[in-house]
Amino acid sequence: MNKTNIATVIVTDIVGYSKLTGKNQELALELLAEHDKIILNYINHYDGKVLVNRGDGFVAMFKNHSNAILCSVEIQVNIQKRNKFNVKNRKFNVRIGAHTGKYSKDKNDYYGECIDVASQLEPLAPSSGLLISEELNSLIEYDCNIYTREYSEIF
């Protein structure tokens, strides 16, 4: 049975991971393990639910839109802190796209607007950045003491 709901989804991706795996598979796997530990720690901390592990990124859902944004910011801040203490070839960056919208669940499968739009925003986000939809921005405008700025019209 299908049921339509509203949630905020973040989609993460390691920038340049495919290229790194071609150069040094062992290093790529080590960095992926560090990445997963950071991402999963904050998703769990902010009561998110991992819907999909995409290999070098995750699709995660949050019932609370503020938690999705705070989680995303914490991820980026902590990856940048981590990068400061590593040599160049051990650094990695993550892009995050986020959107609030409708989704449906059919058994264990999730699908819908919030997932589709967040997935479209992720590759457009700047490296080490977070790109959120206009809908999500309007929800957090006065929330969490988070400052946002207009990126540009994308679609």
RALINZI-V779741 format. One record per residue. N is the residue number from 0. RES is the residue in one small letter. SS is DSSP state (helix for helix, strand for strand, loop for the rest). Layout:
# RALINZI-V779741
n=N res=RES ss=SS
n=N res=RES ss=SS
This chain:
# RALINZI-V779741
n=0 res=m ss=loop
n=1 res=n ss=loop
n=2 res=k ss=strand
n=3 res=t ss=strand
n=4 res=n ss=strand
n=5 res=i ss=strand
n=6 res=a ss=strand
n=7 res=t ss=strand
n=8 res=v ss=strand
n=9 res=i ss=strand
n=10 res=v ss=strand
n=11 res=t ss=strand
n=12 res=d ss=strand
n=13 res=i ss=strand
n=14 res=v ss=loop
n=15 res=g ss=loop
n=16 res=y ss=helix
n=17 res=s ss=helix
n=18 res=k ss=helix
n=19 res=l ss=helix
n=20 res=t ss=helix
n=21 res=g ss=helix
n=22 res=k ss=helix
n=23 res=n ss=loop
n=24 res=q ss=helix
n=25 res=e ss=helix
n=26 res=l ss=helix
n=27 res=a ss=helix
n=28 res=l ss=helix
n=29 res=e ss=helix
n=30 res=l ss=helix
n=31 res=l ss=helix
n=32 res=a ss=helix
n=33 res=e ss=helix
n=34 res=h ss=helix
n=35 res=d ss=helix
n=36 res=k ss=helix
n=37 res=i ss=helix
n=38 res=i ss=helix
n=39 res=l ss=helix
n=40 res=n ss=helix
n=41 res=y ss=helix
n=42 res=i ss=helix
n=43 res=n ss=helix
n=44 res=h ss=helix
n=45 res=y ss=loop
n=46 res=d ss=loop
n=47 res=g ss=loop
n=48 res=k ss=strand
n=49 res=v ss=strand
n=50 res=l ss=strand
n=51 res=v ss=strand
n=52 res=n ss=strand
n=53 res=r ss=loop
n=54 res=g ss=loop
n=55 res=d ss=loop
n=56 res=g ss=loop
n=57 res=f ss=strand
n=58 res=v ss=strand
n=59 res=a ss=strand
n=60 res=m ss=strand
n=61 res=f ss=strand
n=62 res=k ss=loop
n=63 res=n ss=loop
n=64 res=h ss=helix
n=65 res=s ss=helix
n=66 res=n ss=helix
n=67 res=a ss=helix
n=68 res=i ss=helix
n=69 res=l ss=helix
n=70 res=c ss=helix
n=71 res=s ss=helix
n=72 res=v ss=helix
n=73 res=e ss=helix
n=74 res=i ss=helix
n=75 res=q ss=helix
n=76 res=v ss=helix
n=77 res=n ss=helix
n=78 res=i ss=helix
n=79 res=q ss=helix
n=80 res=k ss=helix
n=81 res=r ss=helix
n=82 res=n ss=helix
n=83 res=k ss=helix
n=84 res=f ss=loop
n=85 res=n ss=loop
n=86 res=v ss=loop
n=87 res=k ss=helix
n=88 res=n ss=helix
n=89 res=r ss=helix
n=90 res=k ss=loop
n=91 res=f ss=loop
n=92 res=n ss=loop
n=93 res=v ss=strand
n=94 res=r ss=strand
n=95 res=i ss=strand
n=96 res=g ss=strand
n=97 res=a ss=strand
n=98 res=h ss=strand
n=99 res=t ss=strand
n=100 res=g ss=strand
n=101 res=k ss=strand
n=102 res=y ss=strand
n=103 res=s ss=strand
n=104 res=k ss=strand
n=105 res=d ss=strand
n=106 res=k ss=loop
n=107 res=n ss=loop
n=108 res=d ss=strand
n=109 res=y ss=strand
n=110 res=y ss=strand
n=111 res=g ss=loop
n=112 res=e ss=helix
n=113 res=c ss=helix
n=114 res=i ss=helix
n=115 res=d ss=helix
n=116 res=v ss=helix
n=117 res=a ss=helix
n=118 res=s ss=helix
n=119 res=q ss=helix
n=120 res=l ss=helix
n=121 res=e ss=helix
n=122 res=p ss=loop
n=123 res=l ss=loop
n=124 res=a ss=loop
n=125 res=p ss=loop
n=126 res=s ss=loop
n=127 res=s ss=loop
n=128 res=g ss=loop
n=129 res=l ss=strand
n=130 res=l ss=strand
n=131 res=i ss=strand
n=132 res=s ss=loop
n=133 res=e ss=helix
n=134 res=e ss=helix
n=135 res=l ss=helix
n=136 res=n ss=helix
n=137 res=s ss=helix
n=138 res=l ss=helix
n=139 res=i ss=helix
n=140 res=e ss=loop
n=141 res=y ss=loop
n=142 res=d ss=loop
n=143 res=c ss=loop
n=144 res=n ss=loop
n=145 res=i ss=loop
n=146 res=y ss=loop
n=147 res=t ss=loop
n=148 res=r ss=loop
n=149 res=e ss=loop
n=150 res=y ss=loop
n=151 res=s ss=loop
n=152 res=e ss=loop
n=153 res=i ss=loop
n=154 res=f ss=loop
